[in-house]
Amino acid sequence: MSQDRMFDVLTATCPSRTSLARIANKWTAMVVIALSGGRMRFGDLRAKVDGISGKVLTDTLRDLERDGLVARYAFAEVPPRVEYELTELGHTLQAPLRALGLWAEEHITEVLAARESYDSRR
């Protein structure tokens, strides 16, 4: 796989910056982590990602589909059925986003203590 070094996420006009912003979005990360288990229906995905609204999930899935990270499958059934899964490109995000999720879970006690210490000084 060739890396194009013409892109620099620290440059304001670089298109990779919008990609990083999308990936760094909390809902994007959670949806990718949820879909890492395989194809899911919208309702199951919404239940898995606790706290996400239907509108935010719809917008997130559309953005991920547009970026080629998620595939959408609509079935002509009654009632209609739609399923989502990570594309090959989307699967490349699994490891880094899982690592971030694990980091957050493993270090939340320290983060909460730091916040409390900071807030008590203010």
N, CA, C and O atoms as a GROMACS GRO file, in nm:
protein
  488
    1MET      N    1   0.084  -0.117   0.000
    1MET     CA    2   0.000   0.000   0.000
    1MET      C    3   0.089   0.124   0.000
    1MET      O    4   0.178   0.138   0.084
    2SER      N    5   0.065   0.212  -0.092
    2SER     CA    6   0.146   0.332  -0.106
    2SER      C    7   0.088   0.445  -0.022
    2SER      O    8  -0.034   0.466  -0.021
    3GLN      N    9   0.172   0.517   0.046
    3GLN     CA   10   0.131   0.631   0.127
    3GLN      C   11   0.164   0.758   0.050
    3GLN      O   12   0.279   0.778   0.010
    4ASP      N   13   0.066   0.844   0.030
    4ASP     CA   14   0.090   0.969  -0.040
    4ASP      C   15   0.126   1.075   0.063
    4ASP      O   16   0.040   1.118   0.140
    5ARG      N   17   0.250   1.117   0.065
    5ARG     CA   18   0.298   1.213   0.163
    5ARG      C   19   0.263   1.357   0.126
    5ARG      O   20   0.308   1.450   0.194
    6MET      N   21   0.186   1.377   0.022
    6MET     CA   22   0.141   1.511  -0.012
    6MET      C   23   0.036   1.559   0.088
    6MET      O   24   0.008   1.678   0.094
    7PHE      N   25  -0.021   1.469   0.164
    7PHE     CA   26  -0.124   1.504   0.261
    7PHE      C   27  -0.063   1.523   0.398
    7PHE      O   28   0.023   1.446   0.441
    8ASP      N   29  -0.108   1.628   0.466
    8ASP     CA   30  -0.060   1.658   0.600
    8ASP      C   31  -0.179   1.707   0.682
    8ASP      O   32  -0.229   1.818   0.662
    9VAL      N   33  -0.223   1.624   0.775
    9VAL     CA   34  -0.342   1.653   0.855
    9VAL      C   35  -0.327   1.781   0.938
    9VAL      O   36  -0.427   1.837   0.983
   10LEU      N   37  -0.205   1.827   0.959
   10LEU     CA   38  -0.184   1.950   1.036
   10LEU      C   39  -0.197   2.076   0.951
   10LEU      O   40  -0.194   2.187   1.003
   11THR      N   41  -0.211   2.059   0.819
   11THR     CA   42  -0.230   2.172   0.729
   11THR      C   43  -0.380   2.199   0.716
   11THR      O   44  -0.458   2.109   0.687
   12ALA      N   45  -0.419   2.324   0.737
   12ALA     CA   46  -0.561   2.361   0.741
   12ALA      C   47  -0.639   2.322   0.616
   12ALA      O   48  -0.756   2.287   0.624
   13THR      N   49  -0.575   2.328   0.501
   13THR     CA   50  -0.646   2.302   0.376
   13THR      C   51  -0.639   2.156   0.330
   13THR      O   52  -0.693   2.121   0.225
   14CYS      N   53  -0.574   2.072   0.408
   14CYS     CA   54  -0.558   1.932   0.368
   14CYS      C   55  -0.690   1.855   0.383
   14CYS      O   56  -0.753   1.860   0.489
   15PRO      N   57  -0.732   1.784   0.279
   15PRO     CA   58  -0.858   1.708   0.288
   15PRO      C   59  -0.853   1.595   0.391
   15PRO      O   60  -0.957   1.548   0.437
   16SER      N   61  -0.734   1.551   0.429
   16SER     CA   62  -0.725   1.446   0.529
   16SER      C   63  -0.775   1.495   0.665
   16SER      O   64  -0.812   1.416   0.751
   17ARG      N   65  -0.776   1.626   0.684
   17ARG     CA   66  -0.822   1.683   0.810
   17ARG      C   67  -0.971   1.654   0.832
   17ARG      O   68  -1.012   1.624   0.944
   18THR      N   69  -1.050   1.663   0.727
   18THR     CA   70  -1.194   1.633   0.742
   18THR      C   71  -1.215   1.485   0.771
   18THR      O   72  -1.306   1.448   0.845
   19SER      N   73  -1.130   1.401   0.713
   19SER     CA   74  -1.139   1.258   0.741
   19SER      C   75  -1.105   1.230   0.887
   19SER      O   76  -1.174   1.151   0.953
   20LEU      N   77  -1.001   1.294   0.938
   20LEU     CA   78  -0.964   1.277   1.078
   20LEU      C   79  -1.075   1.327   1.169
   20LEU      O   80  -1.107   1.263   1.270
   21ALA      N   81  -1.134   1.440   1.135
   21ALA     CA   82  -1.244   1.494   1.217
   21ALA      C   83  -1.361   1.396   1.222
   21ALA      O   84  -1.422   1.379   1.326
   22ARG      N   85  -1.391   1.333   1.110
   22ARG     CA   86  -1.501   1.236   1.105
   22ARG      C   87  -1.468   1.116   1.194
   22ARG      O   88  -1.552   1.072   1.272
   23ILE      N   89  -1.347   1.065   1.182
   23ILE     CA   90  -1.306   0.948   1.259
   23ILE      C   91  -1.300   0.979   1.408
   23ILE      O   92  -1.333   0.894   1.490
   24ALA      N   93  -1.258   1.100   1.442
   24ALA     CA   94  -1.243   1.139   1.582
   24ALA      C   95  -1.377   1.169   1.649
   24ALA      O   96  -1.383   1.181   1.771
   25ASN      N   97  -1.483   1.182   1.572
   25ASN     CA   98  -1.615   1.207   1.627
   25ASN      C   99  -1.657   1.090   1.717
   25ASN      O  100  -1.641   0.974   1.678
   26LYS      N  101  -1.709   1.120   1.835
   26LYS     CA  102  -1.741   1.014   1.931
   26LYS      C  103  -1.843   0.915   1.875
   26LYS      O  104  -1.830   0.795   1.899
   27TRP      N  105  -1.943   0.964   1.802
   27TRP     CA  106  -2.045   0.872   1.750
   27TRP      C  107  -1.988   0.784   1.640
   27TRP      O  108  -2.022   0.666   1.630
   28THR      N  109  -1.901   0.840   1.556
   28THR     CA  110  -1.837   0.760   1.451
   28THR      C  111  -1.759   0.646   1.514
   28THR      O  112  -1.772   0.530   1.472
   29ALA      N  113  -1.679   0.677   1.614
   29ALA     CA  114  -1.598   0.574   1.679
   29ALA      C  115  -1.687   0.465   1.737
   29ALA      O  116  -1.657   0.346   1.721
   30MET      N  117  -1.794   0.502   1.803
   30MET     CA  118  -1.882   0.402   1.864
   30MET      C  119  -1.955   0.318   1.760
   30MET      O  120  -1.972   0.197   1.779
   31VAL      N  121  -1.996   0.379   1.651
   31VAL     CA  122  -2.064   0.303   1.545
   31VAL      C  123  -1.967   0.204   1.481
   31VAL      O  124  -2.004   0.089   1.457
   32VAL      N  125  -1.845   0.248   1.454
   32VAL     CA  126  -1.745   0.157   1.395
   32VAL      C  127  -1.716   0.041   1.491
   32VAL      O  128  -1.709  -0.074   1.449
   33ILE      N  129  -1.701   0.071   1.619
   33ILE     CA  130  -1.677  -0.035   1.718
   33ILE      C  131  -1.795  -0.131   1.722
   33ILE      O  132  -1.775  -0.253   1.725
   34ALA      N  133  -1.917  -0.078   1.721
   34ALA     CA  134  -2.036  -0.164   1.723
   34ALA      C  135  -2.045  -0.252   1.598
   34ALA      O  136  -2.080  -0.369   1.607
   35LEU      N  137  -2.012  -0.195   1.482
   35LEU     CA  138  -2.020  -0.271   1.357
   35LEU      C  139  -1.904  -0.369   1.339
   35LEU      O  140  -1.906  -0.451   1.247
   36SER      N  141  -1.804  -0.360   1.426
   36SER     CA  142  -1.691  -0.452   1.411
   36SER      C  143  -1.733  -0.596   1.437
   36SER      O  144  -1.662  -0.690   1.399
   37GLY      N  145  -1.848  -0.614   1.501
   37GLY     CA  146  -1.900  -0.749   1.523
   37GLY      C  147  -1.973  -0.807   1.404
   37GLY      O  148  -2.011  -0.924   1.405
   38GLY      N  149  -1.993  -0.728   1.301
   38GLY     CA  150  -2.061  -0.777   1.181
   38GLY      C  151  -2.181  -0.691   1.144
   38GLY      O  152  -2.208  -0.589   1.207
   39ARG      N  153  -2.251  -0.733   1.040
   39ARG     CA  154  -2.364  -0.660   0.984
   39ARG      C  155  -2.474  -0.646   1.088
   39ARG      O  156  -2.504  -0.739   1.163
   40MET      N  157  -2.535  -0.525   1.092
   40MET     CA  158  -2.642  -0.499   1.189
   40MET      C  159  -2.755  -0.419   1.126
   40MET      O  160  -2.734  -0.340   1.034
   41ARG      N  161  -2.875  -0.442   1.178
   41ARG     CA  162  -2.989  -0.360   1.140
   41ARG      C  163  -2.983  -0.228   1.216
   41ARG      O  164  -2.920  -0.219   1.321
   42PHE      N  165  -3.050  -0.128   1.163
   42PHE     CA  166  -3.050   0.006   1.222
   42PHE      C  167  -3.092   0.002   1.370
   42PHE      O  168  -3.022   0.056   1.456
   43GLY      N  169  -3.203  -0.063   1.399
   43GLY     CA  170  -3.255  -0.067   1.536
   43GLY      C  171  -3.159  -0.136   1.632
   43GLY      O  172  -3.143  -0.093   1.746
   44ASP      N  173  -3.096  -0.244   1.586
   44ASP     CA  174  -2.999  -0.315   1.669
   44ASP      C  175  -2.876  -0.228   1.694
   44ASP      O  176  -2.819  -0.228   1.803
   45LEU      N  177  -2.836  -0.156   1.592
   45LEU     CA  178  -2.720  -0.066   1.605
   45LEU      C  179  -2.752   0.047   1.701
   45LEU      O  180  -2.668   0.085   1.783
   46ARG      N  181  -2.871   0.101   1.691
   46ARG     CA  182  -2.912   0.209   1.782
   46ARG      C  183  -2.917   0.160   1.926
   46ARG      O  184  -2.878   0.233   2.018
   47ALA      N  185  -2.963   0.037   1.947
   47ALA     CA  186  -2.967  -0.019   2.083
   47ALA      C  187  -2.826  -0.046   2.135
   47ALA      O  188  -2.800  -0.031   2.254
   48LYS      N  189  -2.737  -0.087   2.047
   48LYS     CA  190  -2.599  -0.118   2.086
   48LYS      C  191  -2.523   0.008   2.127
   48LYS      O  192  -2.446   0.007   2.223
   49VAL      N  193  -2.544   0.118   2.054
   49VAL     CA  194  -2.476   0.244   2.082
   49VAL      C  195  -2.568   0.326   2.173
   49VAL      O  196  -2.640   0.414   2.126
   50ASP      N  197  -2.564   0.296   2.299
   50ASP     CA  198  -2.652   0.358   2.397
   50ASP      C  199  -2.639   0.510   2.396
   50ASP      O  200  -2.529   0.564   2.401
   51GLY      N  201  -2.754   0.578   2.390
   51GLY     CA  202  -2.756   0.723   2.398
   51GLY      C  203  -2.760   0.796   2.265
   51GLY      O  204  -2.780   0.917   2.262
   52ILE      N  205  -2.740   0.725   2.155
   52ILE     CA  206  -2.742   0.792   2.024
   52ILE      C  207  -2.887   0.807   1.978
   52ILE      O  208  -2.966   0.713   1.990
   53SER      N  209  -2.920   0.923   1.925
   53SER     CA  210  -3.055   0.944   1.873
   53SER      C  211  -3.064   0.884   1.732
   53SER      O  212  -2.963   0.860   1.666
   54GLY      N  213  -3.186   0.861   1.688
   54GLY     CA  214  -3.206   0.808   1.553
   54GLY      C  215  -3.151   0.902   1.447
   54GLY      O  216  -3.092   0.856   1.349
   55LYS      N  217  -3.170   1.032   1.466
   55LYS     CA  218  -3.120   1.130   1.368
   55LYS      C  219  -2.968   1.130   1.362
   55LYS      O  220  -2.910   1.132   1.254
   56VAL      N  221  -2.904   1.129   1.478
   56VAL     CA  222  -2.758   1.131   1.482
   56VAL      C  223  -2.703   1.002   1.422
   56VAL      O  224  -2.604   1.005   1.350
   57LEU      N  225  -2.767   0.889   1.452
   57LEU     CA  226  -2.722   0.762   1.394
   57LEU      C  227  -2.738   0.764   1.242
   57LEU      O  228  -2.649   0.720   1.170
   58THR      N  229  -2.850   0.813   1.194
   58THR     CA  230  -2.873   0.822   1.050
   58THR      C  231  -2.767   0.910   0.984
   58THR      O  232  -2.710   0.872   0.882
   59ASP      N  233  -2.742   1.027   1.043
   59ASP     CA  234  -2.641   1.119   0.987
   59ASP      C  235  -2.502   1.055   0.990
   59ASP      O  236  -2.426   1.067   0.893
   60THR      N  237  -2.469   0.989   1.099
   60THR     CA  238  -2.338   0.925   1.112
   60THR      C  239  -2.321   0.814   1.009
   60THR      O  240  -2.217   0.805   0.945
   61LEU      N  241  -2.423   0.732   0.992
   61LEU     CA  242  -2.417   0.624   0.894
   61LEU      C  243  -2.405   0.679   0.752
   61LEU      O  244  -2.331   0.624   0.670
   62ARG      N  245  -2.476   0.785   0.722
   62ARG     CA  246  -2.466   0.846   0.588
   62ARG      C  247  -2.325   0.900   0.563
   62ARG      O  248  -2.269   0.882   0.455
   63ASP      N  249  -2.269   0.966   0.664
   63ASP     CA  250  -2.133   1.018   0.649
   63ASP      C  251  -2.033   0.904   0.630
   63ASP      O  252  -1.943   0.914   0.547
   64LEU      N  253  -2.048   0.798   0.708
   64LEU     CA  254  -1.957   0.684   0.696
   64LEU      C  255  -1.973   0.613   0.561
   64LEU      O  256  -1.876   0.566   0.503
   65GLU      N  257  -2.096   0.606   0.513
   65GLU     CA  258  -2.121   0.547   0.381
   65GLU      C  259  -2.057   0.635   0.273
   65GLU      O  260  -1.995   0.583   0.180
   66ARG      N  261  -2.073   0.764   0.284
   66ARG     CA  262  -2.015   0.858   0.186
   66ARG      C  263  -1.863   0.846   0.181
   66ARG      O  264  -1.803   0.855   0.074
   67ASP      N  265  -1.801   0.825   0.298
   67ASP     CA  266  -1.656   0.812   0.305
   67ASP      C  267  -1.607   0.671   0.271
   67ASP      O  268  -1.486   0.645   0.275
   68GLY      N  269  -1.698   0.581   0.239
   68GLY     CA  270  -1.659   0.446   0.199
   68GLY      C  271  -1.624   0.354   0.314
   68GLY      O  272  -1.558   0.252   0.295
   69LEU      N  273  -1.668   0.390   0.436
   69LEU     CA  274  -1.634   0.310   0.554
   69LEU      C  275  -1.744   0.212   0.592
   69LEU      O  276  -1.718   0.112   0.658
   70VAL      N  277  -1.868   0.241   0.550
   70VAL     CA  278  -1.983   0.157   0.581
   70VAL      C  279  -2.061   0.131   0.453
   70VAL      O  280  -2.076   0.218   0.368
   71ALA      N  281  -2.111   0.008   0.442
   71ALA     CA  282  -2.199  -0.028   0.330
   71ALA      C  283  -2.341  -0.042   0.383
   71ALA      O  284  -2.362  -0.095   0.492
   72ARG      N  285  -2.437   0.005   0.305
   72ARG     CA  286  -2.579  -0.001   0.342
   72ARG      C  287  -2.648  -0.099   0.248
   72ARG      O  288  -2.629  -0.094   0.127
   73TYR      N  289  -2.728  -0.187   0.305
   73TYR     CA  290  -2.802  -0.285   0.228
   73TYR      C  291  -2.951  -0.270   0.259
   73TYR      O  292  -2.993  -0.290   0.372
   74ALA      N  293  -3.030  -0.236   0.157
   74ALA     CA  294  -3.174  -0.221   0.172
   74ALA      C  295  -3.242  -0.340   0.105
   74ALA      O  296  -3.210  -0.375  -0.009
   75PHE      N  297  -3.335  -0.402   0.176
   75PHE     CA  298  -3.406  -0.518   0.126
   75PHE      C  299  -3.551  -0.480   0.099
   75PHE      O  300  -3.617  -0.418   0.183
   76ALA      N  301  -3.600  -0.518  -0.019
   76ALA     CA  302  -3.738  -0.485  -0.059
   76ALA      C  303  -3.833  -0.584   0.008
   76ALA      O  304  -3.881  -0.678  -0.054
   77GLU      N  305  -3.858  -0.560   0.135
   77GLU     CA  306  -3.946  -0.645   0.213
   77GLU      C  307  -4.050  -0.558   0.283
   77GLU      O  308  -4.036  -0.435   0.289
   78VAL      N  309  -4.152  -0.621   0.336
   78VAL     CA  310  -4.249  -0.551   0.417
   78VAL      C  311  -4.249  -0.616   0.554
   78VAL      O  312  -4.284  -0.733   0.566
   79PRO      N  313  -4.211  -0.543   0.659
   79PRO     CA  314  -4.161  -0.406   0.657
   79PRO      C  315  -4.021  -0.399   0.598
   79PRO      O  316  -3.949  -0.499   0.594
   80PRO      N  317  -3.981  -0.280   0.552
   80PRO     CA  318  -3.849  -0.266   0.492
   80PRO      C  319  -3.739  -0.304   0.592
   80PRO      O  320  -3.751  -0.282   0.713
   81ARG      N  321  -3.633  -0.361   0.540
   81ARG     CA  322  -3.519  -0.399   0.624
   81ARG      C  323  -3.393  -0.337   0.565
   81ARG      O  324  -3.367  -0.346   0.445
   82VAL      N  325  -3.314  -0.272   0.653
   82VAL     CA  326  -3.188  -0.211   0.613
   82VAL      C  327  -3.081  -0.260   0.709
   82VAL      O  328  -3.102  -0.262   0.830
   83GLU      N  329  -2.968  -0.298   0.653
   83GLU     CA  330  -2.855  -0.344   0.733
   83GLU      C  331  -2.730  -0.266   0.695
   83GLU      O  332  -2.717  -0.215   0.583
   84TYR      N  333  -2.638  -0.258   0.790
   84TYR     CA  334  -2.513  -0.185   0.770
   84TYR      C  335  -2.397  -0.274   0.811
   84TYR      O  336  -2.408  -0.354   0.904
   85GLU      N  337  -2.286  -0.259   0.739
   85GLU     CA  338  -2.164  -0.328   0.779
   85GLU      C  339  -2.043  -0.247   0.736
   85GLU      O  340  -2.050  -0.163   0.646
   86LEU      N  341  -1.932  -0.274   0.802
   86LEU     CA  342  -1.808  -0.207   0.766
   86LEU      C  343  -1.760  -0.258   0.631
   86LEU      O  344  -1.770  -0.377   0.601
   87THR      N  345  -1.707  -0.168   0.551
   87THR     CA  346  -1.643  -0.206   0.426
   87THR      C  347  -1.501  -0.251   0.458
   87THR      O  348  -1.459  -0.249   0.574
   88GLU      N  349  -1.428  -0.291   0.357
   88GLU     CA  350  -1.288  -0.328   0.377
   88GLU      C  351  -1.211  -0.210   0.437
   88GLU      O  352  -1.130  -0.227   0.528
   89LEU      N  353  -1.236  -0.090   0.384
   89LEU     CA  354  -1.172   0.030   0.437
   89LEU      C  355  -1.216   0.055   0.582
   89LEU      O  356  -1.134   0.090   0.667
   90GLY      N  357  -1.343   0.036   0.609
   90GLY     CA  358  -1.395   0.054   0.745
   90GLY      C  359  -1.330  -0.040   0.845
   90GLY      O  360  -1.306  -0.004   0.960
   91HIS      N  361  -1.302  -0.162   0.800
   91HIS     CA  362  -1.237  -0.260   0.889
   91HIS      C  363  -1.098  -0.213   0.932
   91HIS      O  364  -1.049  -0.253   1.037
   92THR      N  365  -1.034  -0.129   0.851
   92THR     CA  366  -0.900  -0.080   0.888
   92THR      C  367  -0.906   0.013   1.009
   92THR      O  368  -0.803   0.039   1.072
   93LEU      N  369  -1.023   0.061   1.042
   93LEU     CA  370  -1.039   0.149   1.160
   93LEU      C  371  -1.064   0.071   1.289
   93LEU      O  372  -1.052   0.127   1.398
   94GLN      N  373  -1.098  -0.056   1.278
   94GLN     CA  374  -1.133  -0.134   1.396
   94GLN      C  375  -1.024  -0.131   1.503
   94GLN      O  376  -1.052  -0.095   1.618
   95ALA      N  377  -0.904  -0.166   1.468
   95ALA     CA  378  -0.796  -0.177   1.568
   95ALA      C  379  -0.767  -0.042   1.635
   95ALA      O  380  -0.763  -0.036   1.758
   96PRO      N  381  -0.747   0.067   1.558
   96PRO     CA  382  -0.718   0.193   1.627
   96PRO      C  383  -0.833   0.242   1.713
   96PRO      O  384  -0.810   0.295   1.822
   97LEU      N  385  -0.957   0.226   1.667
   97LEU     CA  386  -1.069   0.276   1.747
   97LEU      C  387  -1.096   0.188   1.868
   97LEU      O  388  -1.133   0.238   1.974
   98ARG      N  389  -1.077   0.058   1.854
   98ARG     CA  390  -1.088  -0.032   1.970
   98ARG      C  391  -0.982   0.004   2.072
   98ARG      O  392  -1.009   0.005   2.193
   99ALA      N  393  -0.861   0.032   2.025
   99ALA     CA  394  -0.753   0.069   2.116
   99ALA      C  395  -0.789   0.196   2.192
   99ALA      O  396  -0.763   0.205   2.313
  100LEU      N  397  -0.847   0.295   2.125
  100LEU     CA  398  -0.889   0.418   2.193
  100LEU      C  399  -1.000   0.389   2.295
  100LEU      O  400  -0.999   0.444   2.405
  101GLY      N  401  -1.094   0.304   2.256
  101GLY     CA  402  -1.202   0.268   2.348
  101GLY      C  403  -1.148   0.197   2.472
  101GLY      O  404  -1.191   0.226   2.584
  102LEU      N  405  -1.055   0.105   2.452
  102LEU     CA  406  -0.994   0.035   2.566
  102LEU      C  407  -0.915   0.131   2.653
  102LEU      O  408  -0.920   0.122   2.776
  103TRP      N  409  -0.842   0.223   2.590
  103TRP     CA  410  -0.767   0.322   2.666
  103TRP      C  411  -0.863   0.402   2.755
  103TRP      O  412  -0.836   0.423   2.873
  104ALA      N  413  -0.975   0.446   2.697
  104ALA     CA  414  -1.072   0.526   2.773
  104ALA      C  415  -1.126   0.447   2.893
  104ALA      O  416  -1.140   0.501   3.002
  105GLU      N  417  -1.156   0.320   2.871
  105GLU     CA  418  -1.208   0.236   2.980
  105GLU      C  419  -1.102   0.211   3.087
  105GLU      O  420  -1.132   0.215   3.206
  106GLU      N  421  -0.980   0.187   3.045
  106GLU     CA  422  -0.872   0.155   3.139
  106GLU      C  423  -0.825   0.275   3.220
  106GLU      O  424  -0.775   0.258   3.331
  107HIS      N  425  -0.839   0.395   3.166
  107HIS     CA  426  -0.783   0.514   3.231
  107HIS      C  427  -0.887   0.612   3.283
  107HIS      O  428  -0.852   0.723   3.325
  108ILE      N  429  -1.015   0.574   3.281
  108ILE     CA  430  -1.118   0.669   3.323
  108ILE      C  431  -1.104   0.708   3.469
  108ILE      O  432  -1.134   0.822   3.504
  109THR      N  433  -1.059   0.617   3.554
  109THR     CA  434  -1.040   0.652   3.695
  109THR      C  435  -0.937   0.763   3.710
  109THR      O  436  -0.958   0.857   3.787
  110GLU      N  437  -0.828   0.753   3.638
  110GLU     CA  438  -0.724   0.855   3.643
  110GLU      C  439  -0.773   0.988   3.585
  110GLU      O  440  -0.742   1.095   3.637
  111VAL      N  441  -0.849   0.980   3.477
  111VAL     CA  442  -0.903   1.101   3.414
  111VAL      C  443  -1.000   1.171   3.509
  111VAL      O  444  -0.996   1.293   3.524
  112LEU      N  445  -1.087   1.093   3.573
  112LEU     CA  446  -1.183   1.152   3.666
  112LEU      C  447  -1.112   1.216   3.785
  112LEU      O  448  -1.152   1.322   3.831
  113ALA      N  449  -1.006   1.152   3.834
  113ALA     CA  450  -0.928   1.209   3.945
  113ALA      C  451  -0.860   1.338   3.902
  113ALA      O  452  -0.857   1.435   3.978
  114ALA      N  453  -0.807   1.341   3.782
  114ALA     CA  454  -0.743   1.462   3.731
  114ALA      C  455  -0.844   1.576   3.717
  114ALA      O  456  -0.815   1.690   3.750
  115ARG      N  457  -0.962   1.544   3.668
  115ARG     CA  458  -1.067   1.645   3.655
  115ARG      C  459  -1.105   1.702   3.792
  115ARG      O  460  -1.118   1.823   3.810
  116GLU      N  461  -1.122   1.612   3.886
  116GLU     CA  462  -1.160   1.656   4.021
  116GLU      C  463  -1.052   1.746   4.080
  116GLU      O  464  -1.083   1.849   4.140
  117SER      N  465  -0.927   1.708   4.063
  117SER     CA  466  -0.816   1.789   4.112
  117SER      C  467  -0.813   1.925   4.045
  117SER      O  468  -0.796   2.027   4.112
  118TYR      N  469  -0.828   1.928   3.915
  118TYR     CA  470  -0.830   2.052   3.839
  118TYR      C  471  -0.944   2.141   3.884
  118TYR      O  472  -0.924   2.260   3.910
  119ASP      N  473  -1.065   2.084   3.892
  119ASP     CA  474  -1.182   2.161   3.929
  119ASP      C  475  -1.174   2.216   4.071
  119ASP      O  476  -1.227   2.324   4.099
  120SER      N  477  -1.109   2.144   4.162
  120SER     CA  478  -1.099   2.190   4.300
  120SER      C  479  -1.004   2.309   4.311
  120SER      O  480  -1.014   2.388   4.406
  121ARG      N  481  -0.911   2.324   4.216
  121ARG     CA  482  -0.818   2.438   4.216
  121ARG      C  483  -0.880   2.563   4.158
  121ARG      O  484  -0.827   2.672   4.178
  122ARG      N  485  -0.987   2.551   4.090
  122ARG     CA  486  -1.050   2.665   4.022
  122ARG      C  487  -1.141   2.730   4.116
  122ARG      O  488  -1.206   2.829   4.081
   0.00000   0.00000   0.00000
